[in-house]
Amino acid sequence: MKYLIRQFQKHTFIPDSGQCAKNQTIAIKINPNQSPKFDPIAPVCEGDIISLSNLSLNGIIGSWFPPFKSDSTREYFFTPDPNQCAKTTSIIIQVIQKVIPKFDSIAPVCEGDMITMSKRSLDGIKGSWFPPFQSDSSREYFFTPDNGQCAKTTSLKIQVIPKVIPTFDPIISICEGEKISLPNISLNGIKGSWAPQVLNDSTADYIFTEEQGQCASSAVMKIKINKKIKPEFLPIPDICEGDILLPLSNISLNGIRGSWFPALDNMNTQSYIFTPDNNQCANQSSIIIRVNAKTDPIFNSINPICFGSQKNPLQNTSLNGISGEWIPTFDNQKTTDYTFIPDSQYCAKNYSLSIAILPKQDVEFKHIEPICKGDYLEDLPTTSIHGVKGYWTPQLNNQQSTMYTFHVIGDQCVTDSTKNLLIIVNDLPIADAGKDTSIYEGQSINLYGKGGLTYHWYPDTDLSCDHCERPTCSALQTIQYQLEVTDENGCTDIDSVWIFVNQNIDVFVPNVFSPNNDQFNDIFTIYSEDKSYFIRTMSIYDRWGEQLFYGTNLKAGQGWNGTFRENQALPGVYVYIINAENERGIRRQLIGDCTLLR
């Protein structure tokens, strides 16, 4: 039978007949089914583990199906345990797929270099790397995102390139002082530099440091410096200048072979340098062979001897006590070279001298050309052309011609004891440049020079010729000219002349004229100190602008006579335009007004 579900239901038990039993009624309370309630579950990151509660918020106990998996979004069902009067319910849990953090690839790293690995990916994921970066070898590094970012762990392989060890040809040992040159490129192509500065006087370690960007390590090279041996020799006794000198040994007492420089010299004290042959690691050595110089016999100097002198000046014992003989014997007829040969017991040199035999000669001097009066007169030589010494009288005079006498001093092997010399002093010409002159601007005149054979005007500004006697002058401004004249003896004189140029010559036009035939101011014309001015054109206008007169090429004193068409013009004011010009082409334009009076 159907039962209507209510909050309470009554049910009656009716016994079957024949049992002598009563009906029995019971009331059954009907509880409604409840829906289990749960807090909403936020989206879950892929791989996260959560625990679904078996007890709902409203106290219903049950179980979930299927078991929770965080690989994808799915629906989970909650089934209440029996006898709880509760419904089955479900929830959907969203699973968010994890992001793989992205990073730029890292170029291979040189062993020992340090890099910083970014803690934020290109797509903004923060996290940390493990293990910490080490530049000793290539390895894989893992990036673990920080919590709450729904990102996967990723990895990055970083290649570490082992450093190359620069290799060099070894320098086992060298001799002290030899040149050392360490290459800046290793045998395996590594570029770099050495420190400290290479020295060739002591053993040292040198460190090669590679240039950046080559992924190479430093290298060390030890260079052993062998100290040089000094060759030893027995000392050589002093010798006398010119003595035989035996060759020096090419092997030292301590077995070093080599050669000597310079070549042996038995005339001079000399230091000789022994240079060891190659590959012996030995220093140069030196010895001094002292050569005692032969004594120079000392004699007084012998002056030239006059031809025929009977005295023999040669002495057989020198001033420093060396005896010997002279070869050849003395000759007083000609100049001869003599040699003094010391006696054998002296370590002395030969001594040579020449005795000049002077011929008796005239006293001669170079000819002195005539001078101009007042010119500098150089002192006369006190030694003649052939070396005769003396003095002159009287004192030099550059104002007049004079005869001078040379007096020989002492016995100088000459034929005459005096010599006369005439010095001619020529008078100067008298230059005349003419009188100072005034001219007008543009005017030309002739300069008149005289007094010489040749002429020179200076400056040559505005002159037709600077070497003419009478040049034309066209000076445009006041100037002084100098005239230098030269006569037939080459003597000169100077004079000067001033040319004054009047540059401000005015042309005057009267402002009143009275053409009444009284022979005074009857003509309207121009006036000027320069009489060469003439009127090229003249125009006269009345006050209404009518031209009353026009004239051309009017000479001085010519102009307007105050008439118009053969009638006398009325008294009044008239306007003029005048173009004037002088013979030098200087033009003046004059514009103004004048008053005609009757």
Solvent accessible surface area in square Angstrom, and as a share of the most:
residue,aa,sasa,rsa
1,M,186,0.83
2,K,195,0.83
3,Y,118,0.45
4,L,113,0.56
5,I,128,0.65
6,R,137,0.50
7,Q,122,0.54
8,F,115,0.48
9,Q,19,0.09
10,K,161,0.68
11,H,47,0.21
12,T,76,0.44
13,F,139,0.58
14,I,118,0.60
15,P,20,0.13
16,D,106,0.55
17,S,113,0.73
18,G,87,0.84
19,Q,104,0.46
20,C,141,0.84
21,A,61,0.47
22,K,181,0.77
23,N,85,0.43
24,Q,112,0.50
25,T,72,0.42
26,I,97,0.49
27,A,69,0.53
28,I,71,0.36
29,K,113,0.48
30,I,46,0.24
31,N,89,0.46
32,P,108,0.68
33,N,94,0.48
34,Q,90,0.40
35,S,57,0.37
36,P,8,0.05
37,K,127,0.54
38,F,44,0.18
39,D,92,0.48
40,P,129,0.81
41,I,62,0.32
42,A,73,0.56
43,P,73,0.46
44,V,10,0.06
45,C,18,0.11
46,E,36,0.16
47,G,47,0.45
48,D,62,0.32
49,I,146,0.74
50,I,50,0.25
51,S,108,0.70
52,L,25,0.13
53,S,62,0.40
54,N,86,0.44
55,L,95,0.47
56,S,5,0.03
57,L,116,0.58
58,N,55,0.28
59,G,46,0.44
60,I,6,0.03
61,I,89,0.45
62,G,5,0.04
63,S,62,0.40
64,W,35,0.12
65,F,142,0.59
66,P,40,0.25
67,P,94,0.59
68,F,37,0.15
69,K,117,0.50
70,S,12,0.08
71,D,78,0.41
72,S,41,0.26
73,T,67,0.39
74,R,73,0.27
75,E,70,0.31
76,Y,1,0.00
77,F,90,0.38
78,F,0,0.00
79,T,69,0.40
80,P,18,0.11
81,D,59,0.31
82,P,111,0.70
83,N,158,0.81
84,Q,48,0.21
85,C,46,0.28
86,A,21,0.16
87,K,103,0.44
88,T,79,0.46
89,T,35,0.20
90,S,39,0.25
91,I,39,0.20
92,I,121,0.61
93,I,0,0.00
94,Q,93,0.42
95,V,11,0.06
96,I,78,0.39
97,Q,104,0.46
98,K,60,0.26
99,V,70,0.40
100,I,101,0.51
101,P,5,0.03
102,K,131,0.56
103,F,45,0.19
104,D,99,0.51
105,S,102,0.66
106,I,55,0.28
107,A,75,0.58
108,P,72,0.45
109,V,10,0.06
110,C,19,0.12
111,E,61,0.27
112,G,48,0.46
113,D,66,0.34
114,M,139,0.62
115,I,53,0.27
116,T,134,0.78
117,M,19,0.08
118,S,62,0.40
119,K,139,0.59
120,R,125,0.46
121,S,5,0.03
122,L,120,0.60
123,D,63,0.33
124,G,32,0.31
125,I,19,0.10
126,K,93,0.39
127,G,7,0.07
128,S,56,0.36
129,W,34,0.12
130,F,141,0.59
131,P,35,0.22
132,P,93,0.58
133,F,26,0.11
134,Q,82,0.36
135,S,11,0.07
136,D,89,0.46
137,S,47,0.31
138,S,61,0.39
139,R,74,0.27
140,E,64,0.28
141,Y,1,0.00
142,F,92,0.38
143,F,0,0.00
144,T,70,0.41
145,P,17,0.10
146,D,73,0.38
147,N,156,0.80
148,G,86,0.83
149,Q,49,0.22
150,C,30,0.18
151,A,10,0.08
152,K,75,0.32
153,T,77,0.45
154,T,25,0.15
155,S,44,0.29
156,L,31,0.15
157,K,153,0.65
158,I,2,0.01
159,Q,104,0.46
160,V,10,0.06
161,I,69,0.35
162,P,98,0.62
163,K,70,0.29
164,V,65,0.37
165,I,116,0.59
166,P,5,0.03
167,T,68,0.39
168,F,28,0.12
169,D,97,0.50
170,P,106,0.66
171,I,45,0.23
172,I,147,0.75
173,S,45,0.29
174,I,25,0.13
175,C,11,0.07
176,E,44,0.20
177,G,45,0.43
178,E,83,0.37
179,K,185,0.78
180,I,28,0.14
181,S,88,0.57
182,L,20,0.10
183,P,66,0.42
184,N,93,0.48
185,I,95,0.48
186,S,6,0.04
187,L,116,0.58
188,N,64,0.33
189,G,46,0.44
190,I,13,0.07
191,K,102,0.43
192,G,6,0.05
193,S,66,0.43
194,W,34,0.12
195,A,56,0.43
196,P,81,0.51
197,Q,149,0.66
198,V,42,0.24
199,L,96,0.48
200,N,50,0.26
201,D,70,0.36
202,S,55,0.35
203,T,66,0.38
204,A,31,0.24
205,D,68,0.35
206,Y,4,0.01
207,I,81,0.41
208,F,0,0.00
209,T,71,0.41
210,E,40,0.18
211,E,93,0.42
212,Q,184,0.82
213,G,86,0.83
214,Q,48,0.21
215,C,27,0.16
216,A,1,0.01
217,S,30,0.19
218,S,59,0.38
219,A,14,0.11
220,V,100,0.58
221,M,21,0.09
222,K,124,0.52
223,I,1,0.01
224,K,110,0.46
225,I,12,0.06
226,N,55,0.28
227,K,130,0.55
228,K,62,0.26
229,I,88,0.45
230,K,133,0.57
231,P,1,0.01
232,E,98,0.44
233,F,38,0.16
234,L,124,0.62
235,P,116,0.73
236,I,56,0.29
237,P,105,0.66
238,D,78,0.40
239,I,26,0.13
240,C,32,0.19
241,E,12,0.06
242,G,37,0.35
243,D,62,0.32
244,I,155,0.79
245,L,29,0.14
246,L,137,0.68
247,P,114,0.72
248,L,26,0.13
249,S,66,0.43
250,N,88,0.45
251,I,74,0.38
252,S,6,0.04
253,L,113,0.56
254,N,60,0.31
255,G,48,0.46
256,I,14,0.07
257,R,139,0.51
258,G,8,0.08
259,S,63,0.41
260,W,44,0.16
261,F,145,0.61
262,P,40,0.25
263,A,88,0.68
264,L,67,0.33
265,D,44,0.23
266,N,49,0.25
267,M,93,0.42
268,N,85,0.43
269,T,64,0.37
270,Q,59,0.26
271,S,49,0.32
272,Y,1,0.00
273,I,69,0.35
274,F,0,0.00
275,T,57,0.33
276,P,18,0.11
277,D,74,0.39
278,N,132,0.68
279,N,158,0.81
280,Q,50,0.22
281,C,34,0.20
282,A,11,0.09
283,N,60,0.31
284,Q,105,0.47
285,S,9,0.06
286,S,64,0.41
287,I,27,0.14
288,I,88,0.45
289,I,0,0.00
290,R,124,0.45
291,V,10,0.06
292,N,82,0.42
293,A,77,0.59
294,K,66,0.28
295,T,68,0.39
296,D,78,0.41
297,P,2,0.01
298,I,92,0.46
299,F,27,0.11
300,N,106,0.54
301,S,104,0.67
302,I,45,0.23
303,N,115,0.59
304,P,73,0.46
305,I,24,0.12
306,C,34,0.20
307,F,105,0.44
308,G,26,0.25
309,S,35,0.23
310,Q,160,0.71
311,K,160,0.68
312,N,81,0.41
313,P,31,0.19
314,L,20,0.10
315,Q,111,0.49
316,N,94,0.48
317,T,75,0.44
318,S,6,0.04
319,L,113,0.56
320,N,61,0.31
321,G,44,0.42
322,I,8,0.04
323,S,30,0.20
324,G,12,0.11
325,E,102,0.46
326,W,27,0.09
327,I,90,0.45
328,P,63,0.40
329,T,118,0.69
330,F,40,0.17
331,D,43,0.22
332,N,24,0.12
333,Q,95,0.42
334,K,127,0.54
335,T,74,0.43
336,T,21,0.12
337,D,106,0.55
338,Y,1,0.00
339,T,43,0.25
340,F,0,0.00
341,I,68,0.34
342,P,16,0.10
343,D,53,0.28
344,S,118,0.76
345,Q,130,0.58
346,Y,77,0.29
347,C,60,0.36
348,A,11,0.09
349,K,70,0.30
350,N,94,0.48
351,Y,60,0.23
352,S,79,0.51
353,L,29,0.14
354,S,61,0.39
355,I,1,0.01
356,A,33,0.25
357,I,15,0.08
358,L,62,0.31
359,P,88,0.55
360,K,126,0.53
361,Q,41,0.18
362,D,77,0.40
363,V,4,0.02
364,E,74,0.33
365,F,29,0.12
366,K,161,0.68
367,H,137,0.61
368,I,44,0.22
369,E,116,0.52
370,P,60,0.37
371,I,26,0.13
372,C,14,0.08
373,K,78,0.33
374,G,42,0.40
375,D,63,0.33
376,Y,179,0.68
377,L,21,0.10
378,E,126,0.56
379,D,113,0.59
380,L,13,0.06
381,P,66,0.41
382,T,83,0.48
383,T,52,0.30
384,S,7,0.05
385,I,95,0.48
386,H,97,0.43
387,G,41,0.40
388,V,4,0.02
389,K,118,0.50
390,G,6,0.06
391,Y,114,0.43
392,W,39,0.14
393,T,55,0.32
394,P,75,0.47
395,Q,166,0.74
396,L,62,0.31
397,N,50,0.26
398,N,45,0.23
399,Q,88,0.39
400,Q,110,0.49
401,S,55,0.35
402,T,25,0.14
403,M,102,0.46
404,Y,1,0.00
405,T,33,0.19
406,F,0,0.00
407,H,50,0.22
408,V,21,0.12
409,I,98,0.50
410,G,68,0.65
411,D,142,0.73
412,Q,44,0.20
413,C,8,0.05
414,V,29,0.17
415,T,77,0.45
416,D,85,0.44
417,S,72,0.47
418,T,66,0.38
419,K,80,0.34
420,N,93,0.48
421,L,29,0.14
422,L,87,0.43
423,I,1,0.01
424,I,74,0.38
425,V,13,0.07
426,N,30,0.15
427,D,104,0.54
428,L,77,0.38
429,P,15,0.09
430,I,142,0.72
431,A,9,0.07
432,D,48,0.25
433,A,1,0.01
434,G,30,0.29
435,K,181,0.77
436,D,81,0.42
437,T,51,0.30
438,S,83,0.54
439,I,6,0.03
440,Y,62,0.24
441,E,54,0.24
442,G,28,0.27
443,Q,55,0.25
444,S,60,0.39
445,I,35,0.18
446,N,71,0.36
447,L,7,0.04
448,Y,116,0.44
449,G,3,0.02
450,K,120,0.51
451,G,39,0.38
452,G,25,0.24
453,L,119,0.59
454,T,75,0.44
455,Y,24,0.09
456,H,60,0.27
457,W,0,0.00
458,Y,75,0.28
459,P,61,0.38
460,D,88,0.45
461,T,66,0.38
462,D,59,0.30
463,L,25,0.12
464,S,80,0.52
465,C,42,0.25
466,D,39,0.20
467,H,118,0.53
468,C,47,0.28
469,E,78,0.35
470,R,146,0.53
471,P,2,0.01
472,T,53,0.31
473,C,0,0.00
474,S,45,0.29
475,A,1,0.00
476,L,102,0.51
477,Q,121,0.54
478,T,60,0.35
479,I,31,0.15
480,Q,60,0.26
481,Y,0,0.00
482,Q,50,0.22
483,L,0,0.00
484,E,53,0.24
485,V,0,0.00
486,T,33,0.19
487,D,20,0.11
488,E,134,0.60
489,N,79,0.40
490,G,46,0.44
491,C,1,0.00
492,T,57,0.33
493,D,44,0.23
494,I,86,0.44
495,D,47,0.24
496,S,38,0.24
497,V,2,0.01
498,W,100,0.35
499,I,1,0.00
500,F,88,0.37
501,V,15,0.09
502,N,60,0.31
503,Q,80,0.36
504,N,128,0.66
505,I,11,0.06
506,D,115,0.59
507,V,18,0.10
508,F,123,0.51
509,V,23,0.14
510,P,15,0.09
511,N,104,0.53
512,V,54,0.31
513,F,0,0.00
514,S,21,0.13
515,P,10,0.06
516,N,73,0.38
517,N,125,0.64
518,D,75,0.39
519,Q,165,0.73
520,F,150,0.63
521,N,49,0.25
522,D,24,0.13
523,I,54,0.27
524,F,0,0.00
525,T,4,0.03
526,I,13,0.07
527,Y,102,0.39
528,S,22,0.14
529,E,118,0.53
530,D,6,0.03
531,K,167,0.71
532,S,31,0.20
533,Y,11,0.04
534,F,54,0.23
535,I,1,0.00
536,R,86,0.32
537,T,31,0.18
538,M,0,0.00
539,S,12,0.08
540,I,0,0.00
541,Y,57,0.22
542,D,18,0.09
543,R,190,0.69
544,W,191,0.67
545,G,51,0.49
546,E,81,0.36
547,Q,79,0.35
548,L,22,0.11
549,F,49,0.21
550,Y,120,0.46
551,G,9,0.09
552,T,67,0.39
553,N,99,0.51
554,L,26,0.13
555,K,148,0.63
556,A,75,0.58
557,G,52,0.50
558,Q,86,0.38
559,G,18,0.18
560,W,1,0.00
561,N,75,0.39
562,G,0,0.00
563,T,43,0.25
564,F,49,0.21
565,R,183,0.67
566,E,169,0.76
567,N,101,0.52
568,Q,121,0.54
569,A,9,0.07
570,L,139,0.69
571,P,77,0.48
572,G,28,0.27
573,V,85,0.49
574,Y,16,0.06
575,V,61,0.35
576,Y,21,0.08
577,I,58,0.30
578,I,0,0.00
579,N,49,0.25
580,A,1,0.01
581,E,18,0.08
582,N,3,0.01
583,E,131,0.59
584,R,51,0.19
585,G,42,0.41
586,I,40,0.20
587,R,161,0.59
588,R,78,0.28
589,Q,119,0.53
590,L,34,0.17
591,I,113,0.57
592,G,24,0.23
593,D,79,0.41
594,C,1,0.00
595,T,40,0.23
596,L,0,0.00
597,L,86,0.43
598,R,102,0.37
